[in-house]
Amino acid sequence: MNREPTGLTCREGVLALSGALDAATVPGLWQVSDRELAVCRGPDVTMDLKAVDRVDSAGLALLVAWLRLAKRRSLSIRYRDAPAQLLALASANRLEHLALMLAEGRWEGVDGERP
């Protein structure tokens, strides 16, 4: 029996992540994220990362996967309040576009702009 992670919650149209965003938590987060994006969306999706306390490359890959999922659904997405560890990891992996998006809270839409 799968147990849903407690690290992804929808409040007032914002998906908030908390705790670890790493290889141990990513599979469970991915499983529930499709449903949470459908339930917690408006014209845009904001993912609040301020309560993320640990991240590794699997967590970074999940953020990229969520960008792709949003694009397939014609949604715009932004990540806000990314921890410094996540910014450093994105830069170290030469994901400059994602690093800028995380650092500046930029929107990423189907055409690269907020609708």
C-alpha positions as a LaTeX table, in Angstrom:
\begin{tabular}{lrrr}
\hline
Residue & $x$ (\AA) & $y$ (\AA) & $z$ (\AA) \\
\hline
Met1 & 0.00 & 0.00 & 0.00 \\
Asn2 & 1.44 & 3.38 & $-1.02$ \\
Arg3 & 1.48 & 6.13 & 1.53 \\
Glu4 & 1.12 & 9.67 & 0.23 \\
Pro5 & 3.93 & 12.03 & 1.16 \\
Thr6 & 3.04 & 14.88 & 3.44 \\
Gly7 & 5.49 & 17.20 & 1.71 \\
Leu8 & 3.14 & 18.54 & $-1.00$ \\
Thr9 & 0.04 & 20.49 & $-0.01$ \\
Cys10 & $-2.26$ & 22.90 & $-1.78$ \\
Arg11 & $-3.20$ & 26.10 & 0.05 \\
Glu12 & $-4.95$ & 29.01 & $-1.58$ \\
Gly13 & $-3.85$ & 28.00 & $-5.06$ \\
Val14 & $-0.21$ & 27.48 & $-4.10$ \\
Leu15 & 1.48 & 24.10 & $-3.98$ \\
Ala16 & 3.80 & 24.12 & $-0.99$ \\
Leu17 & 6.65 & 21.65 & $-0.63$ \\
Ser18 & 8.19 & 20.89 & 2.73 \\
Gly19 & 10.94 & 18.68 & 4.06 \\
Ala20 & 13.34 & 16.77 & 1.86 \\
Leu21 & 13.27 & 16.89 & $-1.92$ \\
Asp22 & 15.59 & 13.99 & $-2.58$ \\
Ala23 & 15.87 & 10.48 & $-4.01$ \\
Ala24 & 13.88 & 9.04 & $-1.10$ \\
Thr25 & 10.89 & 11.40 & $-1.50$ \\
Val26 & 10.79 & 12.13 & $-5.25$ \\
Pro27 & 8.94 & 8.95 & $-6.34$ \\
Gly28 & 6.08 & 9.60 & $-3.90$ \\
Leu29 & 5.94 & 13.29 & $-4.77$ \\
Trp30 & 5.81 & 12.47 & $-8.49$ \\
Gln31 & 2.92 & 10.05 & $-7.89$ \\
Val32 & 0.72 & 12.66 & $-6.22$ \\
Ser33 & 1.89 & 15.71 & $-8.17$ \\
Asp34 & $-0.28$ & 15.02 & $-11.22$ \\
Arg35 & $-3.40$ & 15.07 & $-9.05$ \\
Glu36 & $-2.23$ & 18.03 & $-6.96$ \\
Leu37 & $-1.49$ & 20.10 & $-10.07$ \\
Ala38 & $-5.01$ & 19.38 & $-11.34$ \\
Val39 & $-6.65$ & 20.27 & $-8.02$ \\
Cys40 & $-4.51$ & 23.28 & $-7.11$ \\
Arg41 & $-4.33$ & 25.11 & $-10.37$ \\
Gly42 & $-5.67$ & 28.36 & $-11.54$ \\
Pro43 & $-4.39$ & 29.98 & $-14.70$ \\
Asp44 & $-0.91$ & 29.63 & $-13.19$ \\
Val45 & 0.77 & 27.26 & $-10.77$ \\
Thr46 & 2.99 & 28.61 & $-7.99$ \\
Met47 & 5.18 & 26.13 & $-6.12$ \\
Asp48 & 6.48 & 27.41 & $-2.81$ \\
Leu49 & 9.85 & 25.90 & $-1.88$ \\
Lys50 & 10.64 & 27.86 & 1.29 \\
Ala51 & 10.07 & 24.87 & 3.59 \\
Val52 & 12.34 & 22.53 & 1.61 \\
Asp53 & 15.20 & 21.71 & 3.94 \\
Arg54 & 17.22 & 19.24 & 1.87 \\
Val55 & 17.59 & 18.70 & $-1.88$ \\
Asp56 & 19.67 & 16.51 & $-4.16$ \\
Ser57 & 19.87 & 15.88 & $-7.90$ \\
Ala58 & 16.69 & 13.77 & $-7.84$ \\
Gly59 & 14.82 & 16.76 & $-6.42$ \\
Leu60 & 16.27 & 18.99 & $-9.11$ \\
Ala61 & 15.15 & 16.48 & $-11.76$ \\
Leu62 & 11.63 & 16.56 & $-10.28$ \\
Leu63 & 11.46 & 20.35 & $-10.71$ \\
Val64 & 12.44 & 19.93 & $-14.37$ \\
Ala65 & 9.82 & 17.17 & $-14.79$ \\
Trp66 & 7.17 & 19.46 & $-13.29$ \\
Leu67 & 8.10 & 22.16 & $-15.82$ \\
Arg68 & 7.59 & 19.65 & $-18.63$ \\
Leu69 & 4.29 & 18.45 & $-17.16$ \\
Ala70 & 3.03 & 22.02 & $-16.88$ \\
Lys71 & 4.03 & 22.72 & $-20.48$ \\
Arg72 & 2.15 & 19.63 & $-21.70$ \\
Arg73 & $-0.92$ & 20.92 & $-19.86$ \\
Ser74 & $-0.50$ & 24.45 & $-21.24$ \\
Leu75 & 0.05 & 25.84 & $-17.74$ \\
Ser76 & 2.48 & 28.44 & $-16.50$ \\
Ile77 & 4.54 & 27.58 & $-13.47$ \\
Arg78 & 6.89 & 29.36 & $-11.14$ \\
Tyr79 & 8.95 & 28.31 & $-8.19$ \\
Arg80 & 9.26 & 30.78 & $-5.33$ \\
Asp81 & 11.50 & 30.97 & $-2.27$ \\
Ala82 & 13.96 & 28.36 & $-3.49$ \\
Pro83 & 16.60 & 27.43 & $-0.91$ \\
Ala84 & 20.23 & 28.37 & $-1.65$ \\
Gln85 & 21.19 & 24.69 & $-1.87$ \\
Leu86 & 18.76 & 24.24 & $-4.79$ \\
Leu87 & 20.09 & 27.31 & $-6.61$ \\
Ala88 & 23.66 & 26.06 & $-6.22$ \\
Leu89 & 22.70 & 22.59 & $-7.44$ \\
Ala90 & 20.97 & 24.00 & $-10.54$ \\
Ser91 & 24.01 & 26.16 & $-11.34$ \\
Ala92 & 26.46 & 23.32 & $-10.74$ \\
Asn93 & 24.50 & 21.16 & $-13.18$ \\
Arg94 & 24.58 & 23.90 & $-15.81$ \\
Leu95 & 20.86 & 24.48 & $-15.68$ \\
Glu96 & 21.22 & 28.24 & $-15.88$ \\
His97 & 17.67 & 28.80 & $-17.12$ \\
Leu98 & 16.26 & 26.91 & $-14.15$ \\
Ala99 & 18.69 & 28.61 & $-11.75$ \\
Leu100 & 17.52 & 32.04 & $-12.95$ \\
Met101 & 13.90 & 30.97 & $-12.77$ \\
Leu102 & 14.42 & 29.78 & $-9.19$ \\
Ala103 & 16.41 & 32.84 & $-8.12$ \\
Glu104 & 14.03 & 35.38 & $-9.62$ \\
Gly105 & 10.69 & 33.60 & $-9.23$ \\
Arg106 & 10.20 & 33.83 & $-13.00$ \\
Trp107 & 7.18 & 32.32 & $-14.70$ \\
Glu108 & 7.70 & 29.60 & $-17.26$ \\
Gly109 & 4.82 & 29.20 & $-19.67$ \\
Val110 & 4.26 & 27.37 & $-22.86$ \\
Asp111 & 5.92 & 30.21 & $-24.72$ \\
Gly112 & 8.30 & 31.20 & $-21.92$ \\
Glu113 & 6.06 & 33.98 & $-20.64$ \\
Arg114 & 3.38 & 34.26 & $-18.00$ \\
Pro115 & $-0.02$ & 34.23 & $-19.70$ \\
\hline
\end{tabular}
